[in-house]
Amino acid sequence: MKKPLLILLILAFFSCSKKEPKEIQKKTTDSFSITAVDSCEFRRNYFYPDTISEKERKKLDKRNPEIVYGFSKKNRFYDGLNKLNLFEKDGSLIEKTWNTFTEKAEQKGSIKIANVNYQYTIKLKDEYIYNLILTNKKNQIVLTKEFDFGHAYDHGFLIKDLDGNGTDEIILFNHWYIVNGDNYDIQINTIG
């Protein structure tokens, strides 16, 4: 008599146990990563000899930043960057064009990966930290990435297919000052 009662109690216990709800939204099969693949740096130096005039100093202060290291014409991104009118013929950076990209750090839009459109949002998380969130057509998050600009005071993003391969690159613009000079960095990131 005790065994049937024990079996009934066990069956009652398992039939009354709480069932876990099924996952409502399927996980996406899209898997991406962001990789920094290239960069260049420009600098405008403010260290001048004491012998120059104030007029000469002001002229030098307004000149375009000169390239320190970076892209060559053989680089696969060079033509795409050149079409953005970022560079003078001598390779220096056109600061006026630069400023158009750094005025809109927070943004939303469409990004193409292997000829498929996704949505992206770039939001300010902290004073110098931005979050990129990538979602698919079903509004599922397929990628999140944090970009930390350190203590730069001028930064921005551009989403564009620079090399014509059907996948947009994420271009970061970073402007900072140290030791008598303004520094301008451009970093190209690929998604794959």
N, C-alpha and C positions, 0 to 999 in steps of 0.2 A: 504494500500500500504506500510505503514511503517513496519508492522509486517512481511510480506514476505521478505522484504529487510533485516530486522534484523536477521531473521532466516538464510538467505543465508550468511550473514556476520559471524554469529556464526559457521555455518557448515564449511565455508572456513577457519576460524581461527583454528578449531580443526583438520581439514584435513591437514593443513600445519604445525602443531606443530611438533617439533622434537621428534622422537621416540628414546627411550633409546635402545642402542644395547644390544642384548642378551649376557649373560655371555658365553664366549668362552669355558672356562674350567670348568667342573663340580667340585664342591667341593668334597673332599674326605669324605667318611663315616668312615675312620679309625680315631680313637681317642685314644691317648695314653698319659700317664703321666709317669714321672720318679720319683721314690721314693727312698730316701736313707734308706736302711734297716739294714745295719750293718757296723761296722768300727772297726779298731784296731789301736793302736798307739805303736810305738817303740821309744826308746831314747838311745842315747849314751851321757853319762855325761862326761864333761871335768873338773869337780871339784875334785881335788885330794889333799890329805894331802901334806904338804911341805916336809915330810920325805921320799918320794919315790924318786928313782933315775931317771935320764933322760931316761935310757934304759927302766925302768918299765913304765914310762909315755908314751913313744912311742908305747910300746906294748898295753897299754890300749887305746890309741888313734885309734889303728887299729882294735880293737875288733868289733864284730857285735853288732848293736843296740839291746838292750834288750826290751822285751815286757813290756809295762806299763799296758795296758788293751787290751782285744780283744777276738779273736775267741777261742772257746774250741773245742775239738774233737767232741762234740755233735752238733756243728753248721752245718747247711745244706751246707754251702759253704766251710767248712774246707778241705774236700778231694780235691775239685777242686783247691783251692789255694795251697795245699800241692803238687799237681802234677806240679805246676809251679816252683818248687824248690826255693821258697821264704824263707823257714824257715829251721833252723838247728833243730836237734833233741831236743835241750834244749828250743826251742821256739823262739830263737833269729832270727833276720832278716838277710838274706844273702844279703849284700849290693851290691855285684857284680851282682846278678840277678836283684835286684831292678833297677840298672842303665840301664839295657836293656829295661825296660819299660818306663823310663823317657826320653830316647833319642828321642822318636818319638811322641811328643805331638800332632802335626798337622798330621792328617791322613784321609784317605778315605777307605771305604770298605763296606762289606756286614754285616748286622746284622739280626739275626733271632728272630722273635717274634711269639710265638705260632706256630712254625714250618713254618712260612712264611718269605721269605727273603725280606728285605728292604735295601736301601742304606743309608749310613751315611757319613757325612763330619764333621770333627772337625777342626775349623780354629781359629787362634789367633785373637781376637778382640782388645785387649789391652795388656799391659805388663803381666798381670796376669789373664786375662779373656778370656775364650774360648767359642765359640758357637758350639753347636751340632745341626746339621740339619738332619732330618730323612725324606727320600722320599720313595714313593711307586714305583711300576713298571711303572706307568704313569708319573713319575717324578713330582708328586704332593707332596708338603710339608705336612707331617702328624704331625710333631712335631719339635719345636725348643726349645732349653734349653741353658741357660747361666750358665757356671761354673766359679765361682770366687775363685781363689786360694789365695786371700789376698796378702801377700808379700812373698810367698814362692819362692824360687829361683830354685827349681827343681820339675817338675811335669809332669804327663803323664796319659795316658788312656790305658785301655785294654778292648776289647770287647770279651767276652767269656761266654759260658754257663757253669757256675761253678757247678750247682747242677743237671744237666742232665734233666731239665724239658722241653727242646725244645725252651726256650727263653734265649737269651744272656743277661748277666748282663753287666753293665758298671762299671768298676773298676777304681777308681781314685787313683792316687799316688801323694802324696804331701810331700815335704821335706823342712823343715824350721829350722832356728836356733834361739834360745832364751836362755838367762841366762845360759851360759856355757854348752850348749848341742845341739846336732842335733836331730831333731824330724822327724819321718817318720810316715805318716798316710796312711792307706788304707781304702777307703770307697767303699762299694758295693751298687750299685743302681740297682733297678729292673725297668722293663718297663711293664706297664700293662694298 
